[in-house]
């Protein structure tokens, strides 16, 4: 009998607690406590999102334009425009700042083979695979694939002329670097693929190809 009364008592207490929890959960939101929260700063970060309004600036924007005259960290400015006039000026004024070492030449060759040889050829003869006549043969069709005209050879023994005048073998450091940076004719700019230092290593290797 005692045990039964005890069970009834515990049941009544449990029911009371449950009812109190429900009533509390459904109570007035203006008086309820939000309780403890873990890592509140993960929900409300201190920093601003780029597209978020920001009263700290006069224009009310978080994403600000860099101050005039500033240069991003690690950015190397090339003070020549993509014009023929500045191409000639770079050719006369700019020289490769890197020392000619076996390591730089090896890296220049590796970069050249990845980014340049597809058109200029592995030896600089303008016979890259993309310039050759290629055909697609399948069970259903036979057609020529798109190909590109070969660029002039860098090699002195071939005596090829640049489309901007003069022998390809006589192109200076500045002219080669300018062309890699801005592109020419069907060749696009490689400034987004090659850093300034990598471009200079390619220039170094191209100068080696000019001696062949």
C-alpha positions as a LaTeX table, in Angstrom:
\begin{tabular}{lrrr}
\hline
Residue & $x$ (\AA) & $y$ (\AA) & $z$ (\AA) \\
\hline
Unk1 & 0.00 & 0.00 & 0.00 \\
Unk2 & 2.85 & 2.31 & 0.90 \\
Unk3 & 4.62 & 1.58 & $-2.34$ \\
Unk4 & 1.46 & 2.32 & $-4.34$ \\
Unk5 & 0.97 & 5.67 & $-2.61$ \\
Unk6 & 4.61 & 6.52 & $-3.32$ \\
Unk7 & 4.16 & 5.78 & $-7.02$ \\
Unk8 & 1.03 & 7.93 & $-7.14$ \\
Unk9 & 2.90 & 10.78 & $-5.47$ \\
Unk10 & 5.82 & 10.59 & $-7.92$ \\
Unk11 & 3.40 & 10.46 & $-10.80$ \\
Unk12 & 1.60 & 13.55 & $-9.58$ \\
Unk13 & 4.90 & 15.41 & $-9.14$ \\
Unk14 & 6.00 & 14.46 & $-12.65$ \\
Unk15 & 2.73 & 15.60 & $-14.13$ \\
Unk16 & 3.00 & 18.91 & $-12.28$ \\
Unk17 & 6.52 & 19.47 & $-13.58$ \\
Unk18 & 5.44 & 18.69 & $-17.14$ \\
Unk19 & 2.49 & 21.08 & $-16.93$ \\
Unk20 & 4.74 & 23.81 & $-15.51$ \\
Unk21 & 7.21 & 23.33 & $-18.35$ \\
Unk22 & 4.48 & 23.61 & $-20.97$ \\
Unk23 & 2.98 & 26.70 & $-19.35$ \\
Unk24 & 6.41 & 28.31 & $-19.10$ \\
Unk25 & 7.24 & 27.54 & $-22.73$ \\
Unk26 & 3.97 & 29.04 & $-23.92$ \\
Unk27 & 4.10 & 32.08 & $-21.67$ \\
Unk28 & 4.52 & 35.74 & $-22.62$ \\
Unk29 & 7.55 & 36.10 & $-24.90$ \\
Unk30 & 8.31 & 39.55 & $-23.53$ \\
Unk31 & 8.90 & 38.20 & $-20.05$ \\
Unk32 & 10.55 & 34.88 & $-20.87$ \\
Unk33 & 14.29 & 34.47 & $-20.43$ \\
Unk34 & 16.23 & 33.27 & $-23.46$ \\
Unk35 & 18.39 & 31.23 & $-21.15$ \\
Unk36 & 22.06 & 30.48 & $-21.68$ \\
Unk37 & 23.45 & 30.44 & $-25.23$ \\
Unk38 & 26.65 & 28.75 & $-26.35$ \\
Unk39 & 29.14 & 30.80 & $-28.40$ \\
Unk40 & 26.84 & 33.75 & $-29.01$ \\
Unk41 & 29.54 & 35.42 & $-31.16$ \\
Unk42 & 29.12 & 32.63 & $-33.71$ \\
Unk43 & 25.60 & 33.89 & $-34.37$ \\
Unk44 & 26.34 & 37.61 & $-34.08$ \\
Unk45 & 29.91 & 38.05 & $-35.41$ \\
Unk46 & 31.81 & 41.20 & $-34.54$ \\
Unk47 & 33.04 & 41.69 & $-38.11$ \\
Unk48 & 30.88 & 43.14 & $-40.88$ \\
Unk49 & 29.91 & 41.23 & $-44.00$ \\
Unk50 & 31.11 & 42.93 & $-47.23$ \\
Unk51 & 27.55 & 43.71 & $-48.37$ \\
Unk52 & 26.37 & 44.86 & $-44.93$ \\
Unk53 & 25.57 & 48.53 & $-44.14$ \\
Unk54 & 28.26 & 50.15 & $-42.04$ \\
Unk55 & 27.78 & 53.41 & $-40.17$ \\
Unk56 & 31.54 & 53.74 & $-39.60$ \\
Unk57 & 32.02 & 55.06 & $-43.15$ \\
Unk58 & 30.53 & 58.15 & $-44.74$ \\
Unk59 & 29.03 & 56.23 & $-47.65$ \\
Unk60 & 27.52 & 53.63 & $-45.30$ \\
Unk61 & 29.23 & 50.70 & $-47.05$ \\
Unk62 & 31.44 & 48.00 & $-45.57$ \\
Unk63 & 33.28 & 47.17 & $-48.82$ \\
Unk64 & 35.50 & 50.18 & $-49.41$ \\
Unk65 & 37.53 & 51.10 & $-52.49$ \\
Unk66 & 41.29 & 51.06 & $-51.76$ \\
Unk67 & 42.78 & 54.52 & $-51.14$ \\
Unk68 & 44.30 & 56.16 & $-54.25$ \\
Unk69 & 47.93 & 55.30 & $-54.88$ \\
Unk70 & 47.98 & 52.15 & $-52.75$ \\
Unk71 & 49.37 & 48.84 & $-53.98$ \\
Unk72 & 48.08 & 45.44 & $-52.78$ \\
Unk73 & 50.53 & 43.33 & $-50.78$ \\
Unk74 & 52.51 & 41.12 & $-53.14$ \\
Unk75 & 51.40 & 43.02 & $-56.26$ \\
Unk76 & 54.13 & 44.09 & $-58.67$ \\
Unk77 & 53.14 & 46.94 & $-60.96$ \\
Unk78 & 54.26 & 46.89 & $-64.59$ \\
Unk79 & 54.56 & 50.54 & $-65.59$ \\
Unk80 & 53.87 & 49.98 & $-69.27$ \\
Unk81 & 50.52 & 50.00 & $-71.07$ \\
Unk82 & 49.42 & 47.39 & $-73.57$ \\
Unk83 & 50.26 & 49.55 & $-76.59$ \\
Unk84 & 52.82 & 49.23 & $-79.37$ \\
Unk85 & 54.52 & 52.39 & $-78.12$ \\
Unk86 & 54.96 & 50.96 & $-74.62$ \\
Unk87 & 55.96 & 47.61 & $-76.13$ \\
Unk88 & 58.89 & 49.35 & $-77.80$ \\
Unk89 & 59.63 & 51.37 & $-74.68$ \\
Unk90 & 59.64 & 48.25 & $-72.49$ \\
Unk91 & 61.92 & 46.57 & $-75.01$ \\
Unk92 & 64.46 & 49.37 & $-74.64$ \\
Unk93 & 64.18 & 49.96 & $-70.88$ \\
Unk94 & 63.28 & 46.71 & $-69.13$ \\
Unk95 & 65.73 & 43.90 & $-68.36$ \\
Unk96 & 65.21 & 40.62 & $-66.56$ \\
Unk97 & 65.77 & 41.19 & $-62.82$ \\
Unk98 & 66.41 & 37.50 & $-62.11$ \\
Unk99 & 69.88 & 35.97 & $-62.06$ \\
Unk100 & 70.54 & 33.44 & $-64.79$ \\
Unk101 & 70.88 & 30.24 & $-62.79$ \\
Unk102 & 70.27 & 26.59 & $-63.63$ \\
Unk103 & 67.35 & 26.54 & $-61.20$ \\
Unk104 & 65.66 & 29.57 & $-62.81$ \\
Unk105 & 66.23 & 28.16 & $-66.29$ \\
Unk106 & 64.79 & 24.79 & $-65.27$ \\
Unk107 & 61.71 & 26.44 & $-63.79$ \\
Unk108 & 61.37 & 28.66 & $-66.84$ \\
Unk109 & 61.48 & 25.62 & $-69.11$ \\
Unk110 & 58.85 & 23.82 & $-67.04$ \\
Unk111 & 56.52 & 26.84 & $-67.17$ \\
Unk112 & 57.16 & 27.31 & $-70.89$ \\
Unk113 & 56.24 & 23.70 & $-71.63$ \\
Unk114 & 52.99 & 24.06 & $-69.71$ \\
Unk115 & 51.82 & 27.47 & $-70.94$ \\
Unk116 & 53.65 & 28.20 & $-74.20$ \\
Unk117 & 54.72 & 25.03 & $-75.99$ \\
Unk118 & 51.18 & 24.16 & $-77.10$ \\
Unk119 & 51.52 & 26.96 & $-79.70$ \\
Unk120 & 55.22 & 27.86 & $-79.84$ \\
Unk121 & 56.46 & 24.26 & $-79.75$ \\
Unk122 & 58.86 & 22.66 & $-77.25$ \\
Unk123 & 61.90 & 24.12 & $-79.04$ \\
Unk124 & 60.33 & 27.47 & $-79.92$ \\
Unk125 & 59.93 & 26.62 & $-83.61$ \\
Unk126 & 56.24 & 27.58 & $-83.73$ \\
Unk127 & 55.17 & 23.97 & $-84.26$ \\
Unk128 & 53.06 & 23.33 & $-81.18$ \\
Unk129 & 50.38 & 20.61 & $-81.40$ \\
Unk130 & 47.53 & 23.13 & $-81.56$ \\
Unk131 & 48.91 & 24.49 & $-84.85$ \\
Unk132 & 48.89 & 21.15 & $-86.66$ \\
Unk133 & 46.09 & 19.76 & $-88.77$ \\
Unk134 & 44.12 & 17.39 & $-86.60$ \\
Unk135 & 41.18 & 15.20 & $-87.53$ \\
Unk136 & 38.49 & 13.51 & $-85.50$ \\
Unk137 & 37.75 & 10.01 & $-86.69$ \\
Unk138 & 34.73 & 8.21 & $-85.25$ \\
Unk139 & 32.14 & 5.67 & $-86.31$ \\
Unk140 & 29.72 & 8.44 & $-87.23$ \\
Unk141 & 31.85 & 11.26 & $-88.58$ \\
Unk142 & 35.21 & 12.42 & $-89.84$ \\
Unk143 & 35.96 & 16.12 & $-89.51$ \\
Unk144 & 38.85 & 18.51 & $-89.04$ \\
Unk145 & 39.28 & 19.90 & $-85.54$ \\
Unk146 & 39.93 & 23.58 & $-84.97$ \\
Unk147 & 43.57 & 24.54 & $-85.31$ \\
Unk148 & 45.51 & 27.79 & $-85.16$ \\
Unk149 & 48.14 & 29.32 & $-87.45$ \\
Unk150 & 51.67 & 28.72 & $-86.20$ \\
Unk151 & 53.43 & 31.63 & $-84.49$ \\
Unk152 & 56.84 & 32.66 & $-85.86$ \\
Unk153 & 59.82 & 30.70 & $-84.60$ \\
Unk154 & 62.05 & 32.08 & $-81.88$ \\
Unk155 & 65.11 & 30.26 & $-83.24$ \\
Unk156 & 67.76 & 32.34 & $-84.97$ \\
Unk157 & 68.39 & 29.56 & $-87.46$ \\
Unk158 & 64.82 & 29.96 & $-88.76$ \\
Unk159 & 65.12 & 33.73 & $-89.30$ \\
Unk160 & 61.43 & 34.38 & $-88.56$ \\
Unk161 & 60.11 & 37.92 & $-88.22$ \\
Unk162 & 57.82 & 39.23 & $-85.50$ \\
Unk163 & 54.45 & 40.65 & $-86.55$ \\
Unk164 & 55.59 & 43.90 & $-84.90$ \\
Unk165 & 58.83 & 44.03 & $-86.85$ \\
Unk166 & 62.31 & 42.62 & $-86.41$ \\
Unk167 & 63.55 & 39.08 & $-85.95$ \\
Unk168 & 61.95 & 36.94 & $-83.26$ \\
Unk169 & 65.48 & 35.97 & $-82.26$ \\
Unk170 & 66.21 & 39.63 & $-81.49$ \\
Unk171 & 63.29 & 40.18 & $-79.11$ \\
Unk172 & 64.57 & 41.70 & $-75.87$ \\
Unk173 & 63.62 & 40.81 & $-72.30$ \\
Unk174 & 61.18 & 43.70 & $-72.08$ \\
Unk175 & 59.41 & 42.88 & $-75.34$ \\
Unk176 & 58.93 & 39.23 & $-74.41$ \\
Unk177 & 57.70 & 40.13 & $-70.92$ \\
Unk178 & 55.32 & 42.75 & $-72.35$ \\
Unk179 & 53.86 & 40.18 & $-74.77$ \\
Unk180 & 53.38 & 37.57 & $-72.02$ \\
Unk181 & 51.67 & 40.20 & $-69.87$ \\
Unk182 & 49.30 & 41.63 & $-72.48$ \\
Unk183 & 49.16 & 39.02 & $-75.22$ \\
Unk184 & 49.38 & 39.58 & $-78.98$ \\
Unk185 & 47.15 & 38.62 & $-81.90$ \\
Unk186 & 45.64 & 35.20 & $-81.08$ \\
Unk187 & 47.75 & 34.83 & $-77.96$ \\
Unk188 & 45.89 & 36.03 & $-74.88$ \\
Unk189 & 47.38 & 37.62 & $-71.79$ \\
Unk190 & 49.06 & 35.20 & $-69.40$ \\
Unk191 & 49.16 & 37.67 & $-66.50$ \\
Unk192 & 46.53 & 35.69 & $-64.59$ \\
Unk193 & 48.33 & 32.37 & $-65.10$ \\
Unk194 & 51.90 & 33.46 & $-64.43$ \\
Unk195 & 53.17 & 35.66 & $-61.61$ \\
Unk196 & 55.70 & 38.39 & $-62.50$ \\
Unk197 & 58.55 & 36.19 & $-61.27$ \\
Unk198 & 57.30 & 33.22 & $-63.30$ \\
Unk199 & 57.01 & 35.42 & $-66.39$ \\
Unk200 & 60.64 & 36.46 & $-66.01$ \\
Unk201 & 61.68 & 32.81 & $-65.76$ \\
Unk202 & 59.83 & 32.08 & $-69.00$ \\
Unk203 & 61.56 & 35.09 & $-70.58$ \\
Unk204 & 64.90 & 33.65 & $-69.51$ \\
Unk205 & 64.13 & 30.32 & $-71.15$ \\
Unk206 & 62.84 & 31.95 & $-74.36$ \\
Unk207 & 66.15 & 33.82 & $-74.63$ \\
Unk208 & 67.85 & 30.42 & $-74.59$ \\
Unk209 & 65.59 & 29.20 & $-77.41$ \\
Unk210 & 66.55 & 32.27 & $-79.46$ \\
Unk211 & 70.13 & 30.99 & $-79.63$ \\
Unk212 & 69.24 & 27.78 & $-81.48$ \\
\hline
\end{tabular}
